[in-house]
Amino acid sequence: MTQAVSDKGESFDCAETTQQTPISCVLPSRGTYEVKLFTNNERYGRFDYVGALEFNRK
């Protein structure tokens, strides 16, 4: 699971991912985004935070 948070504090879920699919997240407007990564062995339930990447859309 991935979640993006903009530098304005707006938060939204990105496309659903699995071990076989790449991460995909459409950034809606200009700005800096922190894309948070979560993992779980099951499709549903509690997901653990594993890290984040920062992106800039110009």
C-alpha positions as a LaTeX table, in Angstrom:
\begin{tabular}{lrrr}
\hline
Residue & $x$ (\AA) & $y$ (\AA) & $z$ (\AA) \\
\hline
Met1 & 0.00 & 0.00 & 0.00 \\
Thr2 & 1.21 & 3.50 & $-0.75$ \\
Gln3 & $-0.02$ & 6.85 & 0.50 \\
Ala4 & 1.05 & 10.32 & $-0.64$ \\
Val5 & 1.12 & 13.46 & 1.50 \\
Ser6 & 1.65 & 16.87 & $-0.13$ \\
Asp7 & 3.63 & 19.73 & 1.35 \\
Lys8 & 0.22 & 21.36 & 1.98 \\
Gly9 & $-0.84$ & 18.44 & 4.21 \\
Glu10 & $-3.23$ & 16.85 & 1.69 \\
Ser11 & $-3.20$ & 13.05 & 1.95 \\
Phe12 & $-4.44$ & 10.45 & $-0.55$ \\
Asp13 & $-4.00$ & 6.77 & $-1.30$ \\
Cys14 & $-2.09$ & 5.78 & $-4.42$ \\
Ala15 & $-2.88$ & 2.83 & $-6.68$ \\
Glu16 & $-3.03$ & $-0.55$ & $-4.97$ \\
Thr17 & 0.21 & $-2.49$ & $-5.37$ \\
Thr18 & 1.31 & $-6.07$ & $-4.86$ \\
Gln19 & 4.70 & $-7.77$ & $-4.82$ \\
Gln20 & 4.38 & $-8.23$ & $-8.59$ \\
Thr21 & 3.41 & $-4.66$ & $-9.55$ \\
Pro22 & 5.46 & $-1.47$ & $-9.53$ \\
Ile23 & 4.49 & 1.44 & $-7.31$ \\
Ser24 & 2.32 & 3.96 & $-9.12$ \\
Cys25 & 1.16 & 7.28 & $-7.71$ \\
Val26 & $-0.24$ & 10.17 & $-9.73$ \\
Leu27 & 0.74 & 13.47 & $-8.14$ \\
Pro28 & $-2.18$ & 15.85 & $-8.82$ \\
Ser29 & $-0.41$ & 19.22 & $-8.83$ \\
Arg30 & 2.91 & 20.99 & $-8.38$ \\
Gly31 & 4.67 & 20.57 & $-5.09$ \\
Thr32 & 6.64 & 18.21 & $-2.88$ \\
Tyr33 & 5.13 & 14.86 & $-1.91$ \\
Glu34 & 6.17 & 12.25 & 0.60 \\
Val35 & 5.08 & 8.82 & $-0.67$ \\
Lys36 & 4.83 & 6.46 & 2.29 \\
Leu37 & 5.23 & 2.69 & 1.87 \\
Phe38 & 3.37 & 0.09 & 3.93 \\
Thr39 & 3.51 & $-3.71$ & 3.88 \\
Asn40 & 1.49 & $-6.70$ & 5.00 \\
Asn41 & 1.50 & $-10.43$ & 4.15 \\
Glu42 & $-2.26$ & $-10.26$ & 3.59 \\
Arg43 & $-4.30$ & $-8.08$ & 1.25 \\
Tyr44 & $-6.38$ & $-6.63$ & 4.10 \\
Gly45 & $-5.75$ & $-5.83$ & 7.74 \\
Arg46 & $-3.08$ & $-3.84$ & 9.54 \\
Phe47 & $-0.20$ & $-2.54$ & 7.40 \\
Asp48 & 3.22 & $-1.70$ & 8.85 \\
Tyr49 & 5.09 & 1.44 & 7.75 \\
Val50 & 8.40 & 0.56 & 6.07 \\
Gly51 & 9.67 & 3.85 & 4.66 \\
Ala52 & 9.06 & 6.85 & 2.42 \\
Leu53 & 10.32 & 8.51 & $-0.74$ \\
Glu54 & 10.11 & 12.22 & $-1.53$ \\
Phe55 & 9.10 & 13.46 & $-4.99$ \\
Asn56 & 8.82 & 16.93 & $-6.52$ \\
Arg57 & 6.32 & 17.68 & $-9.28$ \\
Lys58 & 7.24 & 20.78 & $-11.24$ \\
\hline
\end{tabular}
